[in-house]
């Protein structure tokens, strides 16, 4: 028998195919386009401020453009179009009349129930022949009957009768479902017939060719080559190569700023005639006389020489715009001002890519300089400028008057916390005399009292499950700190238990780690950066250095979220004790190791913490001696002394077990804590409370 192919001419089934196929694409695209962003910049609280800089419109314009890019308009349009297409097919399915194929049933045709005897079948057949035989039946016009329909009905009756009475016919029916034997196979294809109609095949092939031969390779290639061109910091590899060439182990903050102008990304901002347009005007403004050692934009003599040595027009203009941004220099041209704001986020992204380069070389100065360059970019102040420029309404002239009145030495700048620690009347008189009005002063104090200043209360080293730090053990450097905004009053005292880091039960360490990760969801407010064209979530970078060699001893651990609430529901500080931990492997030799701790916030100037810390690595023999002393001093339950203690109601202490950490356990025990003795006078010196070096 031949096979017969039929297409869905009435549209009963192919809409189901189209809906299924479309949903495979539309549902994931819709989820991706409309899911709530988990970026910290979109979920963190904000610092309340009424201050608007002169370029506020340009800054807001840059933020709107960035959000427009993040809005994923192409995906949204694709999702909307896809749902319209799905809705149309659903409407088609609802309004299409379906014709279900009827199964041929001889019992139903004769009006009998299954299981009747052959005699009953013959009796029923005779009765039907009396009324339905073509020689006796007459067409009923009210039922639209014709002689042809009467004949067809009688043929079906005869076929049903033979099926139930003739053994050969019944065998065909039972085997093939039809008394006439095997029939031709009809295969239905759930596609509209017009797709295979004569003359339309070439169009279908064109569509297939466009999808599989052009669009699919294009999108896959774009994704692949795009991912190969950029690092995980989303910086071009060409830019990273240029930054490598700019690296110098003696770099300071100013040198880092100059190095950041080497990125290839700026060519997308300064296209065509923009490459050198207005360069002379920018240089004239930034090189105007300023203080005794710098220009109006904060360039030193070395920075001026670096700018003058650049031959590439795009890079030279980029560096000039970057200094104009840092110096908050007002340019006469609106386009130049917009470019000045636009390059800052690119410079920060390049700085994020430059930090791993510094860490790869391992020198302390370039690493610290990179973090401080990030502070300058976010706050739009040149390196070495007064920290008070972070506050609203303050410029260089006003800050200079404040510092001249408040400081006896001109070698240091007044920090935000030092200003806020002054008596309120003295502070108000100092600031208003410098030129601010009372409403401006109130706004300044309001912003300063919301800045997230992280104050270190205690630092110490510890090893999970050990009393001492042993060679090659997995060490945790623990920092206990509180967020205390500048000028805070009624600060609660530190409870001694808050400074401890007790071990969790070893049988519950995995659950404890999971709870700790879930708890570490509390974010500080977004950085108060009115001149920066992006929302930025502050990051605290904690690392240890060897001050004598000028090298990084333990690479930075970055913290953006914390384990305790920072603010209450009404925006007041909680002063909760935060725990920051960094983990590394102890040196292989016993001895006293001295480090310098750096905790640098990338968003604010003057909120850093640097202090000396010491770690005593004990020999394993000392731990073994302590174990033996514990065995002698505490009676076991199987000794006479232990039994006597039990009679007195005292439980004998068993031998403490010392946990050894192998290299294979390093990942599993990354967040476990220990019961190391943390006394200040401990012989191991694993608990280190140190003095802070003011920066």
N, C-alpha and C positions, 0 to 999 in steps of 0.2 A: 504494500500500500504506500501511496505517496504521502509526503508531509505537506500540510497546507499552512502557510504563514499568514497571519492576519494582524493588522495594525489597529490601534485604538482610534477608530474613526470618530466615535462619539465623544471621546475625551473622558471616558470613565476611569481610566487608570493612570495615564501618563502624568496628570497633575500630582499624584502621589510620588512619582519618581522625581519630578522637579522639586517638590517640597523637601523631600529627603536629601537630595543632592545639595540644594541651597542651604538647608539647615546646617549641614556639615561645615559650611564656610561662615554663614551669617552668625550663628550662635557664638563661636569663639571670638569672632571679630567684635561682636557687640559687647561681650564680657571685657575684652581688652580695651575697648574704646570708652566704656562707661564705668569701669570699676574704680572704686575710690583709691586715690593715690596714697601709698604708704610712705612716701618721702617725708623725712623729718621736717623739711621746709613747709610742708602742707598741713602738718598736724601739730606743730609746736605752738605754744602761746606766744603772744607778742607783748613787747614793752609799750606801754601807753605813752604817747608823745604827741604834742600839738606842733612840734617844730617842723617847718618846711624850708629847706634850703632854696637858694635862688634857682637852681637847676632842678627843682622838684618835678616839674612837668617832664623834663627829659628823662629823669630817673624812672618815673612812673611809666613813661612810654616804653622804656627798655624792659621793664617788668611785664608790661602787657604783651609786648612782642614775644617774650620768652614763654609766657603762659599760652599764647596762641600756638607756638610750636609744640608745646606739651599737650595741647588739646586734641591732637590727633584727628584733624579735620578729615583727612582722607579716609580713615577708618570709620569715622562717624557717617560720612556720606555713603560709604560702601554698606554699612549696616542698615541705614535708612532705606537705601535702594533695595537691598536684599529682603527686608521685611515687607516692603511694598509688593515685591514679586511673590513672596510667600503668601501674602494676604490675597492677592489676585487668584492664585491657584487654589487656595482654600475656598474662596467664593465659588470658583468653577466647580469644585468637588461637591459643594453643598447644593448647587442648582442644577446638577446633571442627573438625569433619570437613569438609574442603573437597571440593566436587564440581566438577571441571573440565569444561567443555563439550567434547564429543567432536566432532571434525570428520568429516563424512560422507565416506567414502572407498569408491568402488565396487570398487576392487581388493581392499581388505581384506574387503569383504562376500562377494565371490566366492572369496576365498582365492587370489588371483593377485598376481603382482608387477608393478609398473608397467613398461610397455614391451612387453607380450605382444601378439601379433597377434590380429586379429578372429576368426580360425579357432580359436585356442586358447580365446578367450572363449566361443565357441559350444560347443566341446567340454566346457568346464567347466560351462556352464549345463545341458547335457543330463545330465551326471552328477549334478548337484545335484537336478534335477527327478525323478530316479529315487528319491531318498531323502527329499527335503525338501518335495515337493509335498503340499499339504494332503490330497489324496485318498489318499496313500500313507503319510505320516508319522502316527505315533500319539503322543499326549501321554505324556510320561515323568513320572510322579508324583515320582520321586526327585529330579528336577531342577526340580520345581514348574512344569512345562510344562502349558499348557492349549491348547485348540483356537484360542483367540484369539491366543496368542503364536506359534503355528505359522503362522497366517495372516499376522500382521504380519511375521514373518521372511521368508515367501515374497514378500510385497509388496516388501520391500527388495531381495530377490534379483532380481526382475523389473526394478525400477527401476535397479539397478546394471547389469543386462544391457543394457537399452535405452540407458543412458548411454554404454556402451562400443561399441554397435553402430549406434545411430541418430544421424545427423548433427545433426538438430534438437535432440534431447535433449542430445547432447554439447555443443552450442553454449550451451545454457542452463546446463549444469554449469560450463563453463569461464568463463562471464561472471558468473554469480551464485553459484556454489558449490553449486547445488542443481538437479537435473534438472527440477524443477517450475517453474523460472523465479524471478523476483524474489519474495522472501518479505517478510513484515512485519518491521520493524526493532524489535529489543528493546533498550531502553536501561536499563542497570542503574544504580541510584543507591545509593551506599554509605552509606545512612542506614537506621536501623531503621524498620520500617513503622509502629510505634506513634506516631511523630512526626506522621504525616499521617493517622492514623486519624480517623474521624469523631468530632468532639467535642474532639479534642486540639489542633486548630489554634489556638484562642484562647490556650491556655497557651504555645504556642511563640511566638506574637506578643507575649505579655506578657514573656517572657524576653528576646526581642529588644529590645523597647521599654525594658526596665529596663537592659540593657547599653548600648545605643546612645543612649538618650534621657536616662538618669539617671546611671549610674555613670561613663561616659566623660566627659561634660561636667563632672561633679563633680570627678574626679581631675585633668583638664586645667585646670579653673578653679582648683582648690586650688594646683596647682603654679605656675600663671601669676601669680595674685594674691599667692601667698607670695613668689615671686621679686621681684615688683614692690614689696613692702613693705619689703624688707631690702637693705642694702648688701652688698658683697662681704665685709665684716667680720661679716656676719650680725647687723647692728644695724638696728633699725627706722629708717626715714627720719624719722619723727616725732622720734625721739631725737636724730638728727643735727641736725635743725633747732633743737632746744633747746640742743644743745652749741654751735652757731654763736652763739646769743645769749649764751652764757656766756663766749665768748672775749674775752680782753683781752691786749694786747701786753705788759703788765707782770705777767702771771700768774706766781706762784711755785708750788712743789709743793703747798702748802696750798690755794691757790685752785683748782688742778686737781682735788684731792680733792672740794672743794665742788661743782665743776661736774659731776662724774661722777654726782652724785645726781639729775640732771635726766632720766635715762633713763626711757622708758616701760616698759621691760622689768621694772622693779621691781614694777609693778602686778600682774604674774602671780605674783610671790612673795608680795606682801602683799595678798591678796584679802580682800574683805569686812571682817569685824571685825578682821583682822590689820593693817589700814591704820594704826591708831593705838593698838593694844593694847600696853600696857607702855611707851609713849613716855616717860611721866614717870619711870619707873624707870631707863630707859636714860640719859636726860639727867642724872639725879641722879648716876649712876655715872661718866659720862664727864666731867662738869663738876666732879668732886671735886678738891680741891687737889692739885697735883702739884709740879713744879719751880717755880722762881722766875718763869718766863716762860710756862709752859703748865700745862694741867690734867692729870689722871691719864691721859687718853687722848691727850695731846699737842696739844690745841687751844690756839691763841694767842687773844689778846683779839679779834683780827679774825675768827677762826674762830667764836668764841662769838657775836659779833654777827651773823655770816652765818646761823648756825643759828637764832638768835632771830627773824630777819626772815622766815623761811619760813612762809607761811600754809598751804600745802598739807600735809595731815597725812601723806600717803604719802611725799612727798619729805622731809619733816622727819624722819620715822622712819627713812627710808633713810639719810640723812646721819648720823643718830645711831648707827645700827647700823654704818655704815662706820667711824666713828671708834672705836666700841667694838671692832671687829675689829682696826683698826690698833694700838690701844692694848692689845690682849689683855686687855680688861676682862671679868672673869667676871660674868655676869648670873645672877640667882637662878633665872630661869625657863628650863626646858629648851627650850621653843619659841623663845624669844628667842635663846638661844645657837645653835640650829639656823639661824635666820634670819640671824644674824650671819655664820655660815660660808657660807651659801648666796649672799649678795649679792656676795661678793668676786669670783668668776669673772665675774659680770655686769659689775661695775665695771671689771675688766680688759678685757673686750670693748669696753666703751664708751670706755675709754682708747685702745684700738687704733683706734677710729673717730675719736677726737679728734685724734690725731697728724696725719692728713692735713689736717685743718682748720688746724692750726698751720702746717703746711708750705705750705698755700695762701696764707696771709698772709705767710709768709717770715720771721717774727721768731724770733730764736734763743731767747730766754728761755722762751716758752711751750713750744717744742719740747723743750728740755732738761728743763723741769719735767714734761712728760708722761712722758718716759722714766724720770725719777726717781720719779714717782708709780707707775709699773709696778713698780719695785723695791720700793717700800713695800707695795704690795698683795700681791705674791708672798711677801714675807718677813714680812708682818703687823707692820710697825713704822711709827710715825708719821713724817712728814717731819722731817728734822733730828735724828732720834734716833741714838744711838750705833750704829755698824755691828756692834759685838760682840753685839747682840741677835739677830743671825742664827745664833749658835752655840747648841747645845743647853744647856739648864739655866740659861741666863743670863737674868736679869730686870733691871729698871732699878736696883734697889737694889744687886745684885751688881756690875753694870757700873760703877755710880757709885763703889763702893769700889775696884774695879780701876783705874779711871782716876785716882782721887785718889792712889793709891799709885804709879802709873806715869808720870803726866804732871805736869810742873811748871806748865803753863798750862792753865787751865780753858776756854779759848776753842776748843780743838780736841778732837775725839774720837779715841780710840785705834782704829785700823783692825785688821782681822783679820790682815793681813800683818805689821803692826807687833807685834802680840801674839805671832805665831808666830815672828818673828825674834828674840825674846828668848831668852837661854840657858834650856835646859829646866828647870834647877833653880829659876831665878828665876821663870819662868812658872808652874811648879807651885805654888811657895810663894805667889805672888800670887793665884792663883785659889782654891786651897784655903783660904787665909786669909779670902777673901771669902765662903766658905760652901759650896763644893762638896766632895763626897767624892772620894776617889781614883778609884773606878770612874767617877763622873760626869766627872771631869777627863780620864780616859783616853778616854772616849767623845767629849768635846768636841774633843780634839786629833785624834782619828781622823777626825772629820767635817771639821774645818778643813783637814786635810792632803789632803783629796780635792776641795776646791772648785776649779773650773776658772778660775783667774786667768790672763788673757791678757796677757802682758807684751810690749810693743812694743820691738823691738830696732833697727829702722831704718825710716825713711820717706823716700820720694823720688818725684819726678815723672819721667815718661818718655813719649816718643812713639815709636810703632812705626816703625822704619825711619829714624829721624832722630837726628842728634847733638844737636840743640837742640830746645827747645819753640818752635814757630813760631806766628804768629797763626792762629787758626781751626783749628789742628790738633787731632787727637783725642788727648787727654792721658789717661794712666793715672796715678792716684795709687796707689802700691804701698806696702803695709805689710807688713813682715816681723816676725812675732811668734811667741812660744812660750808654750805652756801650762805655767806654773810654779806649782803649788799652794803656798799659804802654808806656810812652814816647811820647804820642800824642801831636802834636802842632796844633796851630790854632783852638783850641776848641771853638766853638761858645758859646756865652753867653746864659744863660737860660732865655727864655721868660716867664714872670709871668703867662701868660695864660696856658703855658704847665704844670705848677705845680698845676693847678686847676683840679677838677674832677666834671665838671658840670653835672647836672641831665639831662637825656633825657626826652622828652615829655612822660608823663605817658601813653598816648594812643598809643605810638609807641615803648613801651619797648620791646615787643617780637621781633619785626623786628630789633631793635637795638641790642638785644642780639644775634640774628642770624648773623647779620653783624659782630659783634665783634668776634664771634667764627670763622667765615670765615677769618677774618683779622688776627687772631692769628695763622698764618702759617709760620711766619718768624723764621728760625732756625739759631742759632749761628754755627760757624764752629765746626767740630768734634774736640774732645780733641786732643791736641798735646801730644801724649803718645807713643814715639818710642819704648819703652820697653814692652808695653802691647800688648798681642796677640789678640786683638779684636779692631774693630772700636767702639768708644763710643761717644754718644751725651751728652754733658754736661747738668747737671740738677742743678737748683738752688732751695734750700729748705728753705722756709720762715716759721718761727714759733715764738710764743711768750712764754716766760717762766716767772715763779715767782722766782726771784733771791733769795729772802729770804728763801723760802722753798726748793729751788732746784728742782722744779717740772715743768712739761710742762703745760702751761696754755691753749694754743691753738695749736693743733697738726699741723704738717708741711703741707704746701701746696707746691706742686712741680711744677716747671715751666721749660718746655723744649722748647716751642715756644713762640713767643712774638707778640704783636699787631702792631709793627712798624718795617720797614726794618732795619736790623742791618748793612748790608754792601751795598755799591753801586754796580753797574754792573761790575765795574773794581776792586772790592775788597777793596775799601776804606771805613772807618767807616762813618756812617751817623750821629752819635751823636743824633739820634732821642730819644725823651723822651718816655720811656716804662712805662706802667702802670701795676702794679702787685696788685692783690686784694686777700685778704683772708677774709672769712665771718664766723662769729660766733655769738652766742647769748650773750647779755650783762648780767651781774650779776643781780640778783633780787633786790638788795638793792642799794640805791643811795650812792654815795661817790666817792673818788678819788682812782683809781686803777693804780698801777705802775707795768709795765712789762719790760722785757728785750727782745728786738727784736734780733733774729738771722737770718741772711741770709747766708747760707753756700753753696758754689759750690762744687759738689762732685768730680770735675775733676782737680782742681788747688789748690795748697797750697798758702795761704797768700792773697786770694782774698775775704775772708769772711768779713762780716759787723756785728757788734754787738753794739747796742746802747740802752739807756734807753728811754722808752716812757711812757706816762701817759694818762689815759682815765678818764674823769670826767663823771660820771653817775648822771644826774640830776633827781630830783623828778618830777613826773608828774604834781604836782601843779604849778611848775614854768612855764611849757609849757602852762598850762591853763591861768596863769596870763598874759603871753605874748599875748595869743589870745585875752584876754579882753582888754589889752592896744591897740592892733591893731584895735579892734572894736571902741574904743573911739577916737583914733587919726585919723582914716580914715573915712570920712563921707560916709554913704551908699547913693545910688541913690534915695532912697525913703524919705530922710530927706531934711529939708530946706537947710542945708549946702551943701548937695550933689547936690541939684538942682542949687544952686548958683555956685558951682564949674562947673557944666555942662554948665551954661550960659557963664562962662569965658573960655570955651573950654577945661576944664580939666576933664578927665574921673575919676569918683569916684572909689576908690579901694574897692573891695569886701573883705569879711572876708577870710583870708587864711585858707585853710583846712589842718588840721593835719592828716597825715596818720598813722594809727595804724597797726602794724604788728602782726598778730596772728600766732600761731604755724602752722596752716594749710596753711598759705601763705608763709611759709619759703622757700619751694622749688621753688615756682613760682617767688619769688622776689630775687632769689639768685644772679642775676647779675644786678639788677636795682640799679641806683645811686640816690643820693639825693642832696638837696640844702642846706645842713647843713652849717652854718656859719663857715668858716675855718680860721678866723683871729687868729694870734698868741696870741693876748691879750684877746681873747674871754674868757668870764667867765666860759664857759663850758669846756674849755681845750680839746675840741675834735680835734683840729688841733695841732699836736705835732711836732715841729721841734727840734730835739735833737742832742746832740753831739755823735760822734762815738768813741767807745773804740777801740783803735788800738790793734790788736792781734799779 
